Amino acid sequence: MTDAAPAPVLLAPARYVTIKLASVVIGLSEAAIRKRIERGYWREDKEWRRSSDGGIWIDLRGHERWVEQTA
């Protein structure tokens, strides 16, 4: 008797994700994401937001719009 492999779990990330998770989803390094923010390529409240505790959250929809407008 063979053991069936467990079914894969598929997850869709939330709209706002940490830089670490955005790196995995978008395919850029964390450093590349931070540089885009620091250099102003990604704008606050458009491609990213700051939380009340000072954390940076990447807006995946905002990133998609940014890619589409620069393509």
DAURLIN-V71765 format. One record per residue. RES is the residue in one small letter. OMEGA is omega in whole degrees, 0 to 359 (* if undefined). D_LAST is the distance of its C-alpha to the last C-alpha in whole Angstrom. Layout:
RES_OMEGA_D_LAST + RES_OMEGA_D_LAST
This chain:
m_180_52 + t_176_49 + d_178_47 + a_178_44 + a_179_41 + p_179_39 + a_179_36 + p_177_33 + v_180_32 + l_180_29 + l_172_27 + a_181_24 + p_175_24 + a_179_24 + r_180_22 + y_182_22 + v_177_23 + t_177_24 + i_181_22 + k_180_24 + l_177_23 + a_179_20 + s_180_20 + v_184_21 + v_185_19 + i_180_15 + g_175_17 + l_176_17 + s_176_20 + e_179_22 + a_180_22 + a_178_18 + i_180_18 + r_179_21 + k_178_19 + r_178_16 + i_182_19 + e_183_21 + r_176_19 + g_176_18 + y_176_14 + w_185_15 + r_177_17 + e_183_20 + d_173_21 + k_180_17 + e_178_16 + w_179_19 + r_176_23 + r_179_26 + s_182_29 + s_178_33 + d_176_34 + g_179_31 + g_179_29 + i_179_25 + w_180_23 + i_178_20 + d_183_18 + l_175_16 + r_177_15 + g_178_14 + h_179_12 + e_178_11 + r_179_10 + w_179_9 + v_183_6 + e_181_5 + q_181_6 + t_182_4 + a_*_0
